Amino acid sequence: MKKKVTKAIFPVAGLGTRFLPATKSVPKEIMTLVDRPLIQYAIDEARAAGIEDFIFVTSRGKTALEDYFDLAPDLESALEKSGKTALLDVLRTTNMDSGAIAYIRQHKPLGLGHAVSCASKLIGNEPFAVILPDDVIAAEKPCLQQMVEAYEETGGAMVAAMEVAPDKTSSYGVLDVNDKNGDAVVSINGMVEKPAPGTAPSNLAVIGRYILTPHVMQNFAHITKGAGGEVQLTDAIAAEISQGRDVFGYRFDGQRFDCGSKAGFLQATVAFALARDDLRDDLLSYLSDLNAADKAAQ
């Protein structure tokens, strides 16, 4: 009987240098997409997938993350006294029960794989998810929930995947698959992290959602630094394949935004705002006027 996936690791130790100077004092994961920080989207997705234990791999200067999920009694009291019950309800969705979140420090920036391995003692002998908050996925059914449902049928390890332009594969972990039907779940023969241009085995790229077995944690003891001189998570997952264990790619249903880049963050802001009934009309009107002004200027 397969164990349920109830634990998730959130690697949030990065410095967010692409968003300086904002990230000088504000962790990138707290930056606001419309009216919620990036990390809230990740937590909400995890909750929808049945995650109960949340493990944050952090670094120095990330205490704002801890504060965000704590109670804010003075603010709650002020909202209650002023009768702003709708805002109070929204605020309370950001609270996490005592003990639900664990925080672990990654002392040196040695890569995503190293960050995940820092949580090995809290994972124990259970399957676990990994969510990268930079990858925000808009989907009718949250991406990790889709994957958990697929995992319940397949077992093994599973990575979220999407097709990217061939000239972009060098920026991703890329899957080697035997896939002739375009199925949602595909068996993986191998994985290559950031392949050199023209050498990628496919254009099916790994995106920041994973369901992994505890064997993956054990693999970190036997792998060396990979692409970029860092400990790569894809190398630890690829070791599962060489050891004869099942690894699957999952083509999720939804749109992914790379909120680790400025352009991706702006695109996500527009897309998520347009999906809001209270914002759509004003934003569409502004964009229409902007487009008309641009055409007139030409």
C-alpha positions as CSV (number, residue, x, y, z in Angstrom):
1,M,0.0,0.0,0.0
2,K,1.4,3.4,-1.0
3,K,1.9,6.0,1.7
4,K,0.0,9.2,1.3
5,V,2.0,12.3,0.5
6,T,1.5,14.6,3.5
7,K,4.9,16.4,3.7
8,A,6.2,19.1,1.4
9,I,9.5,20.9,1.2
10,F,9.7,24.6,0.1
11,P,13.2,25.6,-0.8
12,V,13.2,29.4,-0.1
13,A,16.9,30.1,0.8
14,G,17.7,31.9,-2.5
15,L,18.8,35.6,-2.4
16,G,16.5,36.8,-5.1
17,T,19.2,38.9,-6.7
18,R,17.2,39.3,-9.9
19,F,14.7,41.5,-7.9
20,L,17.2,43.8,-6.2
21,P,16.9,46.3,-4.7
22,A,13.5,45.1,-3.5
23,T,14.9,41.8,-2.1
24,K,17.5,43.7,-0.1
25,S,15.0,43.7,2.8
26,V,12.0,41.7,1.5
27,P,12.4,37.9,0.8
28,K,11.4,37.2,-2.8
29,E,8.8,34.7,-1.6
30,I,7.0,37.6,0.2
31,M,6.8,39.7,-3.0
32,T,3.1,40.3,-3.8
33,L,1.4,38.8,-6.9
34,V,-1.8,40.9,-7.0
35,D,-2.6,40.8,-3.3
36,R,-1.0,37.6,-2.0
37,P,2.7,36.9,-1.7
38,L,4.2,34.1,-3.9
39,I,4.6,31.8,-0.9
40,Q,0.8,31.9,-0.2
41,Y,0.1,30.5,-3.7
42,A,2.4,27.7,-3.0
43,I,0.9,27.0,0.4
44,D,-2.6,27.0,-0.9
45,E,-1.6,24.6,-3.7
46,A,0.0,22.3,-1.1
47,R,-3.1,22.4,1.1
48,A,-5.4,21.5,-1.8
49,A,-3.2,18.4,-2.4
50,G,-3.5,17.2,1.1
51,I,-0.2,18.4,2.5
52,E,-0.2,18.6,6.3
53,D,3.5,19.2,7.2
54,F,5.3,22.2,5.6
55,I,9.1,22.3,5.7
56,F,10.8,25.5,4.7
57,V,14.5,25.5,3.8
58,T,15.5,29.0,4.5
59,S,18.6,31.2,5.0
60,R,19.7,34.2,6.9
61,G,17.4,37.2,6.4
62,K,14.2,35.2,5.8
63,T,12.5,35.8,9.1
64,A,9.7,37.7,7.4
65,L,8.5,34.3,6.1
66,E,8.1,33.1,9.6
67,D,6.2,36.3,10.6
68,Y,3.9,36.1,7.7
69,F,2.4,32.7,8.8
70,D,2.2,33.7,12.4
71,L,-0.9,35.2,14.1
72,A,-1.4,38.9,14.0
73,P,-3.7,39.5,17.0
74,D,-3.6,43.3,16.9
75,L,-4.5,43.4,13.3
76,E,-7.2,40.8,13.7
77,S,-8.6,42.8,16.6
78,A,-8.7,46.0,14.7
79,L,-10.4,44.4,11.7
80,E,-13.0,42.8,14.0
81,K,-13.7,46.0,15.8
82,S,-14.2,47.9,12.5
83,G,-16.6,45.2,11.2
84,K,-14.3,44.2,8.3
85,T,-15.2,40.5,8.6
86,A,-14.4,39.7,4.9
87,L,-10.8,41.0,5.3
88,L,-10.6,39.2,8.7
89,D,-11.5,35.9,7.0
90,V,-8.9,36.4,4.3
91,L,-6.3,37.2,6.9
92,R,-7.0,34.1,8.9
93,T,-6.4,31.9,5.9
94,T,-2.7,32.9,6.1
95,N,-2.4,31.6,9.7
96,M,-0.7,28.2,10.2
97,D,-1.2,26.0,13.2
98,S,1.7,25.7,15.7
99,G,3.9,22.8,14.6
100,A,2.6,22.7,11.0
101,I,5.6,24.5,9.7
102,A,9.3,23.6,10.3
103,Y,12.1,25.9,9.4
104,I,15.6,24.6,8.4
105,R,18.6,26.7,7.5
106,Q,20.7,26.1,4.4
107,H,23.9,27.7,5.5
108,K,25.6,27.6,2.1
109,P,24.0,28.1,-1.4
110,L,25.0,24.7,-2.8
111,G,22.0,24.2,-5.1
112,L,18.5,22.9,-5.1
113,G,19.5,19.3,-4.4
114,H,21.4,20.4,-1.3
115,A,18.5,22.5,-0.1
116,V,16.1,19.5,-0.4
117,S,18.6,17.2,1.3
118,C,18.7,19.6,4.3
119,A,15.2,18.3,5.2
120,S,16.1,14.6,5.2
121,K,15.7,14.1,8.9
122,L,12.2,15.5,8.8
123,I,11.1,13.4,5.8
124,G,12.2,10.0,7.3
125,N,10.8,7.1,5.4
126,E,7.9,8.8,3.7
127,P,7.2,10.1,0.2
128,F,7.2,13.9,0.0
129,A,6.5,16.8,-2.3
130,V,8.8,19.6,-3.3
131,I,7.3,23.0,-4.4
132,L,9.3,25.8,-5.9
133,P,7.4,29.0,-5.1
134,D,9.0,30.8,-8.1
135,D,6.9,28.6,-10.4
136,V,3.3,29.8,-10.1
137,I,0.8,27.6,-11.9
138,A,-2.7,28.8,-12.8
139,A,-4.9,25.8,-13.0
140,E,-8.5,24.9,-12.4
141,K,-7.3,21.9,-10.4
142,P,-4.0,22.8,-8.6
143,C,-1.0,21.2,-10.2
144,L,0.2,19.3,-7.1
145,Q,-3.3,17.9,-6.6
146,Q,-3.2,16.6,-10.2
147,M,0.1,15.0,-9.5
148,V,-0.9,13.4,-6.2
149,E,-3.9,11.9,-7.9
150,A,-1.7,10.5,-10.6
151,Y,0.9,9.3,-8.0
152,E,-1.8,7.3,-6.3
153,E,-2.1,5.2,-9.5
154,T,1.6,5.0,-10.4
155,G,3.7,5.2,-7.2
156,G,7.4,5.9,-7.8
157,A,8.8,9.4,-8.2
158,M,7.1,12.0,-10.3
159,V,8.1,15.4,-11.7
160,A,5.9,18.1,-13.3
161,A,6.8,18.6,-17.0
162,M,5.9,20.9,-19.8
163,E,7.1,21.4,-23.4
164,V,9.4,24.3,-24.0
165,A,10.9,25.8,-27.1
166,P,14.0,23.8,-28.2
167,D,16.2,26.9,-27.8
168,K,15.1,27.2,-24.1
169,T,16.0,23.7,-23.0
170,S,19.5,24.7,-21.7
171,S,17.7,26.6,-18.9
172,Y,15.9,23.5,-17.5
173,G,16.2,19.9,-16.4
174,V,15.1,18.0,-19.5
175,L,13.5,14.5,-19.7
176,D,14.5,11.6,-21.9
177,V,11.2,9.8,-22.5
178,N,9.6,7.2,-24.8
179,D,6.5,9.1,-25.5
180,K,4.6,8.6,-28.7
181,N,1.1,9.4,-27.6
182,G,1.4,12.7,-25.7
183,D,0.0,11.1,-22.5
184,A,-0.2,13.0,-19.3
185,V,1.9,10.5,-17.4
186,V,5.1,9.4,-19.2
187,S,7.9,7.0,-18.1
188,I,11.3,8.6,-17.9
189,N,14.5,7.0,-19.2
190,G,16.8,9.7,-18.0
191,M,17.2,13.4,-17.0
192,V,19.7,16.0,-18.0
193,E,20.2,19.2,-16.1
194,K,20.7,22.3,-18.3
195,P,21.9,20.4,-21.4
196,A,24.2,22.2,-23.8
197,P,22.4,23.8,-26.8
198,G,21.5,21.1,-29.4
199,T,22.1,18.2,-27.0
200,A,18.7,18.0,-25.1
201,P,17.0,14.5,-25.4
202,S,13.6,16.2,-25.8
203,N,11.9,19.5,-25.2
204,L,10.0,18.2,-22.2
205,A,11.3,20.3,-19.3
206,V,11.0,19.7,-15.5
207,I,8.9,22.4,-13.7
208,G,9.0,23.1,-10.0
209,R,6.7,20.4,-8.6
210,Y,8.0,17.0,-7.5
211,I,6.7,14.0,-5.7
212,L,9.7,12.0,-4.5
213,T,10.4,8.8,-2.6
214,P,12.7,8.7,0.5
215,H,15.2,6.8,-1.7
216,V,15.9,10.2,-3.4
217,M,17.2,11.5,0.0
218,Q,19.6,8.6,0.3
219,N,20.9,9.2,-3.2
220,F,22.4,12.6,-2.2
221,A,25.1,10.8,-0.3
222,H,26.4,9.3,-3.5
223,I,26.2,12.2,-6.0
224,T,28.7,14.9,-6.7
225,K,28.2,18.5,-7.7
226,G,26.7,18.8,-11.2
227,A,25.7,21.6,-13.5
228,G,26.8,25.0,-12.3
229,G,29.0,23.4,-9.6
230,E,25.8,22.7,-7.5
231,V,24.2,19.7,-6.0
232,Q,21.4,19.0,-8.5
233,L,18.0,17.6,-7.5
234,T,17.7,16.1,-11.0
235,D,20.8,14.0,-10.5
236,A,19.4,12.5,-7.3
237,I,16.2,11.7,-9.2
238,A,18.1,10.3,-12.2
239,A,19.8,7.9,-9.8
240,E,16.4,6.4,-9.1
241,I,16.2,5.4,-12.8
242,S,19.7,3.8,-12.8
243,Q,18.7,1.8,-9.7
244,G,15.7,0.4,-11.5
245,R,13.0,2.4,-9.7
246,D,10.1,4.1,-11.5
247,V,10.3,7.8,-12.3
248,F,7.5,9.5,-14.2
249,G,6.9,12.8,-15.9
250,Y,3.5,14.5,-15.5
251,R,2.2,16.9,-18.1
252,F,0.1,19.1,-15.9
253,D,-3.0,21.0,-17.0
254,G,-2.4,24.7,-16.4
255,Q,-0.3,27.7,-17.2
256,R,3.1,28.1,-15.6
257,F,4.6,31.5,-14.8
258,D,8.3,31.9,-14.0
259,C,8.0,34.4,-11.2
260,G,11.7,34.1,-10.6
261,S,12.1,36.5,-13.5
262,K,10.8,40.1,-13.8
263,A,9.1,39.4,-17.1
264,G,7.4,36.3,-15.8
265,F,6.3,38.1,-12.6
266,L,4.7,40.9,-14.6
267,Q,3.0,38.4,-16.9
268,A,1.6,36.5,-13.9
269,T,0.4,39.8,-12.3
270,V,-1.6,40.6,-15.4
271,A,-3.0,37.1,-15.9
272,F,-4.1,36.7,-12.2
273,A,-5.6,40.2,-12.1
274,L,-7.6,39.5,-15.3
275,A,-8.9,36.3,-13.6
276,R,-10.4,38.5,-10.8
277,D,-13.9,39.8,-11.2
278,D,-13.1,42.8,-9.0
279,L,-10.1,43.8,-11.2
280,R,-10.8,42.6,-14.7
281,D,-12.8,45.5,-16.1
282,D,-10.6,48.3,-14.9
283,L,-7.4,46.5,-16.0
284,L,-8.8,45.6,-19.4
285,S,-9.9,49.2,-19.9
286,Y,-6.4,50.4,-19.1
287,L,-4.7,47.8,-21.3
288,S,-7.1,48.8,-24.2
289,D,-6.3,52.5,-23.8
290,L,-2.6,51.7,-23.6
291,N,-2.7,49.6,-26.8
292,A,-4.7,52.3,-28.6
293,A,-2.1,55.0,-27.5
294,D,0.7,52.8,-28.7
295,K,-0.9,52.3,-32.1
296,A,-1.6,56.0,-32.4
297,A,2.1,56.8,-31.7
298,Q,3.2,54.5,-34.5
